[in-house]
Amino acid sequence: MWELRREDLEAVAVGAGLLGSGGGGDCYWFQRMADHAFEGIESLQIVEVADLPDNACVVSVGMV
């Protein structure tokens, strides 16, 4: 498990723009949505798939 902090969002956005879309792109909307998701909190706990119970409900989301 690791922690995603608000201060990490810019680096994650840049990495997603380069790696996720295959060549870069504007990170602005990712950063805006992530900022909104972080309203009132400073960090999120990120868990490894292997650490989830077999009956866990998992939802994959993305934006194109």
Residue, then its C-alpha position, 0 to 999 in steps of 0.5 A: m500500500w502507498e499514499l497518493r498525496r495532493e502534492d504528488l498530483e502534478a507529477v502524476a499528471v505529467g507521467a500520465g500525459l506522457l505514458g498513458s496517452g502515448g505521447g503527451g498531451d494537456c495535463y490540465w483536466f486531469q489536475r482539475m479533476a484530481d484537485h476536486a477529488f482531493e477536496g477536504i483530504e490530503s491523501l488517498q491510500i492506494v492498495e495493490v491488487a494482490d492485497l484485495p480480498d477475493n470478493a472485493c468489488v473493483v471499478s476501473v475508471g478512465m477518461v478519453 
